Amino acid sequence: MGTDLNTNEADLFDRLTSTQPGPDWWLVLLVGALALGAVSHRGLWGVTRNIVTIAHEGGHALAALLTGRKLDGIKLHSDTSGVTVSRGKPHGPGMVFTALAGYVTPPLLGLLFAALLAAGRITLMLWFSLALLGAMLIMIRNVYGVLSVVGTGAVIFVVSWVTGPQIQAAFAYLAAWFLLFAGTRPVIELQRMRKRRMAPTSDADQLAHLTGVPGLTWVGLFLVVALGSLGLGVLLLAPELPG
């Protein structure tokens, strides 16, 4: 029995550390178009934005932990909003990095996924996603949040465990494309709400209060990170077209 367990662990390690072939060039372009559609279509965005919220709040949570703050919990809501509560000094670098992390996490995560896929680490990328969701699930404090994280993780697990290499590759590329494309829209939505004075406690305004730097500057930084990640991600994911 111990030998079987060791064999299974070795097989799993081999799957995680080995490289897999990427999807055909036309499939890379197709899932990229699907990802762009999921971001640009208003109806689809109302659903798919939940994935961005998971990454956004996960970014706040990770930054809080890395800067020594005590993480109380995360809530995700059906209107695609979310909140991460942490305790510590109400000012200083820890609070600044925690507030900063939300909007920059989705595009940076998409860029990390793109780098893993460019290196042929498709299985590693999928299981890394599962690990992140599992770690986040521990801190979720409402039912909708649990359902969102578990549902997202279940889809990734089924794809990575049951489907064939081509479908896994297509799904992984779809996820990376989506996070890269989705990085800009929440920033644009944020600034629209700020102009209408509908988001007085937004991340950008919290950063303005903490640092004295205008909120619009922080919005600009969010946008630069999102566009920069998208540009680099395109370079990493763009397939070689047949000659």
JORA-V854198 format. One record per pair of residues at least 24 apart in sequence whose C-alpha atoms are under 10 Angstrom apart, sorted by sequence separation. I is the first residue (numbers start at 1). J is the second residue. D is the distance in Angstrom with one decimal. If there is no record, write none. Layout:
<<I & J & D> <I & J & D>>
This chain:
<<53 & 77 & 9.1> <57 & 81 & 9.3> <60 & 84 & 6.6> <61 & 85 & 8.1> <64 & 88 & 9.0> <129 & 153 & 8.0> <130 & 154 & 8.7> <191 & 215 & 9.4> <56 & 81 & 9.7> <57 & 82 & 6.6> <58 & 83 & 9.9> <59 & 84 & 9.5> <60 & 85 & 8.9> <61 & 86 & 7.8> <69 & 94 & 7.0> <130 & 155 & 9.8> <191 & 216 & 7.8> <194 & 219 & 10.0> <50 & 76 & 8.3> <54 & 80 & 9.0> <56 & 82 & 8.4> <57 & 83 & 6.7> <58 & 84 & 8.3> <60 & 86 & 9.0> <67 & 93 & 7.9> <68 & 94 & 7.2> <69 & 95 & 8.2> <127 & 153 & 9.6> <130 & 156 & 7.0> <50 & 77 & 8.6> <53 & 80 & 6.3> <54 & 81 & 9.3> <56 & 83 & 9.4> <57 & 84 & 6.1> <67 & 94 & 5.0> <68 & 95 & 9.8> <126 & 153 & 9.7> <129 & 156 & 7.9> <130 & 157 & 7.3> <50 & 78 & 8.1> <52 & 80 & 8.5> <53 & 81 & 6.6> <54 & 82 & 8.1> <56 & 84 & 9.5> <57 & 85 & 9.7> <66 & 94 & 8.4> <67 & 95 & 8.2> <129 & 157 & 9.5> <191 & 219 & 7.0> <50 & 79 & 8.4> <51 & 80 & 8.6> <52 & 81 & 9.7> <53 & 82 & 6.5> <65 & 94 & 9.1> <67 & 96 & 9.7> <69 & 98 & 8.9> <127 & 156 & 8.1> <190 & 219 & 7.9> <191 & 220 & 9.4> <49 & 79 & 9.3> <50 & 80 & 5.1> <53 & 83 & 9.3> <64 & 94 & 6.8> <67 & 97 & 7.7> <126 & 156 & 6.7> <127 & 157 & 7.9> <130 & 160 & 9.9> <47 & 78 & 9.1> <49 & 80 & 6.2> <50 & 81 & 7.9> <63 & 94 & 7.8> <64 & 95 & 7.5> <66 & 97 & 9.4> <67 & 98 & 7.9> <126 & 157 & 8.0> <188 & 219 & 8.5> <46 & 78 & 9.7> <47 & 79 & 9.0> <48 & 80 & 8.9> <49 & 81 & 9.0> <50 & 82 & 9.2> <63 & 95 & 8.8> <64 & 96 & 9.6> <66 & 98 & 9.0> <187 & 219 & 6.7> <188 & 220 & 9.8> <46 & 79 & 8.0> <47 & 80 & 7.9> <63 & 96 & 9.4> <64 & 97 & 7.6> <65 & 98 & 8.8> <126 & 159 & 8.8> <127 & 160 & 7.7> <187 & 220 & 8.6> <46 & 80 & 7.5> <63 & 97 & 6.2> <64 & 98 & 5.2> <126 & 160 & 6.6> <127 & 161 & 9.9> <187 & 221 & 9.7> <188 & 222 & 9.6> <45 & 80 & 9.8> <60 & 95 & 9.8> <62 & 97 & 9.9> <63 & 98 & 4.9> <64 & 99 & 8.8> <125 & 160 & 9.9> <126 & 161 & 9.9> <187 & 222 & 6.7> <188 & 223 & 8.0> <62 & 98 & 8.0> <63 & 99 & 8.4> <124 & 160 & 9.7> <186 & 222 & 9.6> <187 & 223 & 6.3> <60 & 97 & 8.2> <61 & 98 & 7.3> <63 & 100 & 8.6> <64 & 101 & 9.0> <123 & 160 & 6.9> <186 & 223 & 9.4> <59 & 97 & 9.8> <60 & 98 & 5.1> <61 & 99 & 9.7> <63 & 101 & 6.4> <122 & 160 & 9.2> <123 & 161 & 9.4> <184 & 222 & 8.2> <185 & 223 & 9.1> <59 & 98 & 7.8> <60 & 99 & 6.5> <62 & 101 & 8.3> <63 & 102 & 8.8> <183 & 222 & 8.7> <184 & 223 & 6.1> <187 & 226 & 8.5> <59 & 99 & 9.2> <60 & 100 & 7.7> <61 & 101 & 8.6> <62 & 102 & 9.7> <183 & 223 & 8.0> <184 & 224 & 9.0> <186 & 226 & 9.9> <57 & 98 & 9.9> <59 & 100 & 8.8> <60 & 101 & 5.3> <61 & 102 & 8.7> <184 & 225 & 8.9> <185 & 226 & 9.2> <59 & 101 & 5.2> <60 & 102 & 5.1> <63 & 105 & 10.0> <123 & 165 & 9.1> <126 & 168 & 8.5> <183 & 225 & 8.5> <184 & 226 & 5.5> <58 & 101 & 8.8> <59 & 102 & 5.1> <60 & 103 & 8.9> <62 & 105 & 9.9> <122 & 165 & 9.0> <126 & 169 & 9.5> <129 & 172 & 10.0> <183 & 226 & 5.1> <184 & 227 & 6.8> <57 & 101 & 8.6> <58 & 102 & 7.6> <59 & 103 & 8.1> <60 & 104 & 9.8> <182 & 226 & 8.5> <183 & 227 & 7.7> <56 & 101 & 7.5> <57 & 102 & 6.0> <59 & 104 & 8.0> <60 & 105 & 8.4> <123 & 168 & 7.9> <126 & 171 & 9.1> <181 & 226 & 8.3> <184 & 229 & 9.9> <55 & 101 & 9.9> <56 & 102 & 4.4> <57 & 103 & 8.9> <59 & 105 & 5.4> <122 & 168 & 7.5> <123 & 169 & 8.4> <126 & 172 & 6.7> <129 & 175 & 10.0> <180 & 226 & 7.3> <181 & 227 & 8.7> <183 & 229 & 8.4> <184 & 230 & 8.9> <55 & 102 & 7.7> <56 & 103 & 5.9> <58 & 105 & 8.0> <59 & 106 & 8.0> <122 & 169 & 6.2> <125 & 172 & 7.4> <179 & 226 & 9.6> <180 & 227 & 8.4> <183 & 230 & 7.9> <54 & 102 & 9.8> <55 & 103 & 8.8> <56 & 104 & 7.7> <57 & 105 & 8.7> <58 & 106 & 9.3> <121 & 169 & 9.6> <122 & 170 & 9.6> <125 & 173 & 9.9> <180 & 228 & 9.6> <181 & 229 & 9.3> <182 & 230 & 9.3> <53 & 102 & 8.7> <55 & 104 & 9.4> <56 & 105 & 5.9> <57 & 106 & 9.6> <59 & 108 & 10.0> <120 & 169 & 9.3> <122 & 171 & 9.5> <123 & 172 & 8.6> <126 & 175 & 9.4> <180 & 229 & 6.7> <181 & 230 & 6.6> <52 & 102 & 9.7> <53 & 103 & 9.3> <55 & 105 & 6.3> <56 & 106 & 6.1> <59 & 109 & 9.4> <122 & 172 & 6.6> <125 & 175 & 10.0> <179 & 229 & 9.7> <180 & 230 & 5.1> <181 & 231 & 9.9> <52 & 103 & 9.1> <54 & 105 & 10.0> <55 & 106 & 5.4> <56 & 107 & 9.7> <121 & 172 & 9.9> <122 & 173 & 8.6> <125 & 176 & 9.6> <179 & 230 & 8.8> <180 & 231 & 8.8> <54 & 106 & 8.8> <55 & 107 & 9.2> <117 & 169 & 8.4> <180 & 232 & 9.5> <181 & 233 & 9.6> <52 & 105 & 9.0> <53 & 106 & 8.5> <55 & 108 & 9.9> <56 & 109 & 10.0> <177 & 230 & 8.6> <180 & 233 & 6.9> <181 & 234 & 9.9> <52 & 106 & 6.2> <55 & 109 & 8.0> <179 & 233 & 9.9> <180 & 234 & 8.5> <51 & 106 & 8.9> <52 & 107 & 9.2> <55 & 110 & 9.9> <84 & 139 & 9.3> <117 & 172 & 7.7> <118 & 173 & 9.8> <84 & 140 & 9.2> <116 & 172 & 9.9> <117 & 173 & 7.4> <177 & 233 & 8.0> <84 & 141 & 9.8> <176 & 233 & 8.3> <177 & 234 & 8.3> <114 & 172 & 9.0> <176 & 234 & 10.0> <113 & 172 & 8.1> <114 & 173 & 7.6> <117 & 176 & 8.6> <113 & 173 & 8.3> <116 & 176 & 9.7> <177 & 237 & 8.2> <114 & 175 & 9.3> <115 & 176 & 9.5> <176 & 237 & 8.7> <74 & 136 & 8.2> <113 & 175 & 8.2> <114 & 176 & 5.8> <73 & 136 & 9.3> <74 & 137 & 8.8> <82 & 145 & 8.8> <110 & 173 & 9.7> <113 & 176 & 5.6> <114 & 177 & 7.9> <73 & 137 & 9.8> <74 & 138 & 9.2> <75 & 139 & 8.6> <76 & 140 & 7.8> <112 & 176 & 8.4> <113 & 177 & 9.0> <173 & 237 & 7.8> <73 & 138 & 8.6> <74 & 139 & 5.8> <75 & 140 & 5.8> <76 & 141 & 8.4> <77 & 142 & 8.4> <110 & 175 & 7.6> <111 & 176 & 7.2> <114 & 179 & 9.8> <73 & 139 & 4.9> <74 & 140 & 4.7> <75 & 141 & 5.5> <76 & 142 & 7.2> <77 & 143 & 9.1> <78 & 144 & 6.9> <110 & 176 & 4.8> <111 & 177 & 8.9> <113 & 179 & 9.0> <114 & 180 & 8.8> <72 & 139 & 7.4> <73 & 140 & 5.8> <74 & 141 & 5.7> <75 & 142 & 5.7> <76 & 143 & 8.6> <77 & 144 & 6.3> <78 & 145 & 8.5> <109 & 176 & 8.1> <110 & 177 & 7.0> <113 & 180 & 9.4> <71 & 139 & 8.0> <72 & 140 & 9.3> <73 & 141 & 5.9> <74 & 142 & 7.9> <75 & 143 & 8.6> <76 & 144 & 6.4> <77 & 145 & 6.6> <110 & 178 & 7.6> <111 & 179 & 8.2> <112 & 180 & 9.9> <72 & 141 & 8.9> <73 & 142 & 9.3> <75 & 144 & 8.1> <76 & 145 & 4.5> <107 & 176 & 9.0> <110 & 179 & 4.8> <111 & 180 & 6.8> <75 & 145 & 5.8> <76 & 146 & 8.2> <78 & 148 & 9.1> <106 & 176 & 9.7> <107 & 177 & 9.6> <109 & 179 & 7.2> <110 & 180 & 5.0> <74 & 145 & 7.9> <75 & 146 & 8.7> <76 & 147 & 9.5> <77 & 148 & 9.1> <107 & 178 & 9.1> <108 & 179 & 8.3> <109 & 180 & 8.1> <110 & 181 & 8.7> <74 & 146 & 9.9> <76 & 148 & 7.8> <106 & 178 & 9.4> <107 & 179 & 5.6> <108 & 180 & 7.8> <110 & 182 & 9.1> <62 & 135 & 9.9> <76 & 149 & 9.1> <106 & 179 & 5.7> <107 & 180 & 4.9> <110 & 183 & 8.5> <58 & 132 & 8.3> <62 & 136 & 9.0> <105 & 179 & 9.4> <106 & 180 & 7.3> <107 & 181 & 7.7> <109 & 183 & 9.7> <58 & 133 & 8.6> <61 & 136 & 8.2> <106 & 181 & 9.5> <107 & 182 & 7.2> <108 & 183 & 8.5> <106 & 182 & 7.5> <107 & 183 & 4.8> <55 & 132 & 9.3> <58 & 135 & 9.3> <59 & 136 & 10.0> <106 & 183 & 5.8> <107 & 184 & 8.1> <55 & 133 & 9.1> <58 & 136 & 6.6> <61 & 139 & 8.8> <105 & 183 & 8.4> <106 & 184 & 9.5> <54 & 133 & 8.6> <57 & 136 & 9.1> <58 & 137 & 9.8> <104 & 183 & 7.5> <103 & 183 & 7.5> <104 & 184 & 9.6> <55 & 136 & 9.6> <58 & 139 & 9.7> <103 & 184 & 9.0> <54 & 136 & 8.7> <103 & 186 & 7.7> <104 & 187 & 9.4> <103 & 187 & 7.2> <103 & 190 & 9.8> <54 & 145 & 8.6> <54 & 148 & 8.2> <22 & 117 & 7.5> <50 & 145 & 9.7> <54 & 149 & 7.4> <21 & 117 & 9.3> <22 & 118 & 8.2> <19 & 116 & 9.7> <20 & 117 & 8.9> <21 & 118 & 9.8> <22 & 119 & 9.4> <51 & 148 & 8.4> <19 & 117 & 9.2> <21 & 119 & 9.5> <22 & 120 & 6.6> <50 & 148 & 7.6> <51 & 149 & 8.7> <54 & 152 & 9.5> <20 & 119 & 8.9> <21 & 120 & 6.2> <22 & 121 & 9.1> <50 & 149 & 9.5> <19 & 119 & 7.5> <20 & 120 & 5.2> <21 & 121 & 8.8> <22 & 122 & 7.8> <103 & 203 & 8.2> <19 & 120 & 4.8> <20 & 121 & 6.3> <21 & 122 & 8.2> <51 & 152 & 7.9> <102 & 203 & 7.7> <103 & 204 & 9.4> <18 & 120 & 8.2> <19 & 121 & 5.1> <20 & 122 & 6.2> <50 & 152 & 9.6> <101 & 203 & 9.1> <17 & 120 & 9.9> <18 & 121 & 6.9> <19 & 122 & 7.1> <20 & 123 & 7.6> <99 & 202 & 9.1> <100 & 203 & 6.9> <17 & 121 & 7.3> <18 & 122 & 9.0> <19 & 123 & 7.9> <20 & 124 & 9.7> <99 & 203 & 5.6> <100 & 204 & 7.8> <16 & 121 & 7.6> <17 & 122 & 9.6> <18 & 123 & 8.2> <19 & 124 & 8.7> <98 & 203 & 9.4> <99 & 204 & 7.9> <15 & 121 & 9.4> <16 & 122 & 8.5> <17 & 123 & 8.2> <18 & 124 & 8.3> <99 & 205 & 9.6> <100 & 206 & 9.2> <15 & 122 & 9.6> <16 & 123 & 5.7> <17 & 124 & 6.8> <96 & 203 & 9.6> <99 & 206 & 7.1> <100 & 207 & 7.2> <15 & 123 & 6.7> <16 & 124 & 4.8> <99 & 207 & 6.5> <15 & 124 & 7.8> <16 & 125 & 8.6> <98 & 207 & 9.6> <16 & 126 & 9.2> <96 & 206 & 8.5> <97 & 207 & 9.1> <13 & 124 & 9.7> <16 & 127 & 7.7> <95 & 206 & 9.4> <96 & 207 & 6.3> <99 & 210 & 9.5> <16 & 128 & 9.3> <95 & 207 & 8.7> <96 & 208 & 9.5> <96 & 209 & 9.8> <96 & 210 & 6.8> <95 & 210 & 8.0> <96 & 211 & 7.8> <107 & 222 & 9.6> <111 & 226 & 9.6> <114 & 229 & 9.7> <118 & 233 & 9.5> <91 & 207 & 9.8> <103 & 219 & 9.0> <107 & 223 & 9.9> <110 & 226 & 9.7> <114 & 230 & 9.8> <93 & 210 & 9.2> <104 & 221 & 8.7> <105 & 222 & 9.6> <108 & 225 & 7.7> <111 & 228 & 9.4> <112 & 229 & 9.2> <115 & 232 & 9.3> <118 & 235 & 9.5> <119 & 236 & 9.2> <91 & 209 & 9.3> <92 & 210 & 7.5> <93 & 211 & 9.5> <100 & 218 & 8.3> <103 & 221 & 9.6> <104 & 222 & 5.9> <107 & 225 & 7.3> <108 & 226 & 7.5> <111 & 229 & 5.7> <114 & 232 & 8.8> <115 & 233 & 7.6> <118 & 236 & 5.8> <91 & 210 & 6.2> <92 & 211 & 8.6> <103 & 222 & 6.1> <104 & 223 & 8.4> <107 & 226 & 5.3> <110 & 229 & 7.6> <111 & 230 & 7.3> <114 & 233 & 5.7> <117 & 236 & 8.1> <118 & 237 & 6.4> <90 & 210 & 8.6> <91 & 211 & 8.8> <102 & 222 & 9.3> <103 & 223 & 8.8> <104 & 224 & 9.3> <105 & 225 & 9.3> <106 & 226 & 8.3> <107 & 227 & 8.3> <108 & 228 & 9.2> <109 & 229 & 9.0> <110 & 230 & 8.2> <111 & 231 & 9.3> <113 & 233 & 8.7> <114 & 234 & 8.3> <115 & 235 & 9.8> <116 & 236 & 9.3> <117 & 237 & 7.5> <118 & 238 & 9.2> <100 & 221 & 9.5> <101 & 222 & 9.4> <104 & 225 & 6.3> <105 & 226 & 9.0> <107 & 228 & 8.8> <108 & 229 & 6.1> <111 & 232 & 7.2> <112 & 233 & 8.5> <114 & 235 & 9.1> <115 & 236 & 6.4> <116 & 237 & 10.0> <118 & 239 & 9.7> <100 & 222 & 8.4> <103 & 225 & 8.9> <104 & 226 & 6.7> <107 & 229 & 5.8> <108 & 230 & 8.8> <111 & 233 & 5.3> <114 & 236 & 6.0> <115 & 237 & 8.1> <103 & 226 & 8.4> <106 & 229 & 9.6> <107 & 230 & 7.1> <110 & 233 & 7.4> <111 & 234 & 9.0> <113 & 236 & 9.8> <114 & 237 & 6.1> <51 & 175 & 9.7> <55 & 179 & 9.0> <113 & 237 & 9.7> <114 & 238 & 9.8> <104 & 229 & 9.4> <108 & 233 & 9.4> <111 & 236 & 8.5> <52 & 178 & 9.1> <107 & 233 & 9.1> <111 & 237 & 9.6> <51 & 178 & 9.4> <52 & 179 & 7.2> <56 & 183 & 9.9> <51 & 179 & 8.5> <48 & 178 & 9.1> <49 & 179 & 9.9> <52 & 182 & 7.2> <51 & 182 & 9.5> <52 & 183 & 8.0> <49 & 182 & 8.0> <53 & 186 & 9.5> <48 & 182 & 9.3> <52 & 186 & 8.6> <49 & 185 & 9.6> <45 & 182 & 9.2> <49 & 186 & 8.7> <32 & 170 & 9.5> <35 & 173 & 9.3> <36 & 174 & 9.5> <27 & 166 & 9.3> <31 & 170 & 6.8> <35 & 174 & 6.1> <39 & 178 & 7.3> <27 & 167 & 9.8> <30 & 170 & 9.1> <31 & 171 & 7.9> <34 & 174 & 7.6> <35 & 175 & 7.7> <38 & 178 & 7.6> <39 & 179 & 9.2> <45 & 185 & 9.7> <28 & 169 & 8.9> <29 & 170 & 9.9> <31 & 172 & 9.5> <32 & 173 & 7.5> <33 & 174 & 9.0> <35 & 176 & 8.8> <36 & 177 & 7.6> <37 & 178 & 9.2> <39 & 180 & 10.0> <40 & 181 & 9.0> <23 & 165 & 8.5> <24 & 166 & 8.4> <27 & 169 & 9.3> <28 & 170 & 6.8> <31 & 173 & 6.9> <32 & 174 & 6.2> <35 & 177 & 5.9> <36 & 178 & 6.7> <39 & 181 & 6.8> <40 & 182 & 8.7> <22 & 165 & 8.6> <23 & 166 & 5.8> <27 & 170 & 6.8> <28 & 171 & 9.8> <30 & 173 & 9.9> <31 & 174 & 5.1> <32 & 175 & 9.1> <34 & 177 & 8.9> <35 & 178 & 4.7> <36 & 179 & 9.7> <38 & 181 & 9.2> <39 & 182 & 5.8> <21 & 165 & 7.9> <22 & 166 & 7.5> <23 & 167 & 8.1> <28 & 172 & 10.0> <29 & 173 & 9.5> <30 & 174 & 8.9> <31 & 175 & 8.9> <32 & 176 & 8.8> <33 & 177 & 8.7> <34 & 178 & 8.4> <35 & 179 & 8.4> <36 & 180 & 9.3> <37 & 181 & 9.5> <38 & 182 & 8.7> <39 & 183 & 9.4> <20 & 165 & 7.6> <21 & 166 & 8.2> <23 & 168 & 8.8> <24 & 169 & 9.4> <28 & 173 & 6.7> <29 & 174 & 9.6> <31 & 176 & 9.8> <32 & 177 & 5.6> <33 & 178 & 9.4> <35 & 180 & 9.1> <36 & 181 & 6.2> <39 & 184 & 9.6> <40 & 185 & 8.4> <20 & 166 & 9.5> <22 & 168 & 9.3> <23 & 169 & 5.7> <24 & 170 & 8.9> <27 & 173 & 9.1> <28 & 174 & 8.0> <31 & 177 & 7.7> <32 & 178 & 7.5> <35 & 181 & 7.3> <36 & 182 & 8.0> <39 & 185 & 7.6> <22 & 169 & 5.8> <23 & 170 & 6.1> <27 & 174 & 9.6> <31 & 178 & 8.9> <35 & 182 & 8.5> <39 & 186 & 10.0> <20 & 168 & 9.8> <21 & 169 & 7.8> <22 & 170 & 8.0> <23 & 171 & 9.7> <29 & 177 & 9.8> <32 & 180 & 9.9> <20 & 169 & 8.2> <23 & 172 & 9.7> <28 & 177 & 9.2> <32 & 181 & 9.0> <22 & 172 & 9.5> <23 & 173 & 8.5> <22 & 173 & 8.7> <32 & 234 & 9.7> <32 & 237 & 9.3> <32 & 238 & 9.4> <29 & 237 & 9.3> <28 & 237 & 7.8> <29 & 238 & 7.8> <28 & 238 & 7.5> <29 & 239 & 7.8> <28 & 239 & 6.8> <25 & 237 & 9.9> <27 & 239 & 9.3> <25 & 238 & 8.2> <26 & 239 & 8.2> <25 & 239 & 5.2> <26 & 240 & 9.7> <22 & 237 & 9.8> <24 & 239 & 8.1> <25 & 240 & 6.6> <26 & 241 & 8.3> <23 & 239 & 9.1> <24 & 240 & 9.4> <25 & 241 & 6.4> <26 & 242 & 9.8> <22 & 239 & 9.2> <24 & 241 & 9.5> <25 & 242 & 8.1>>
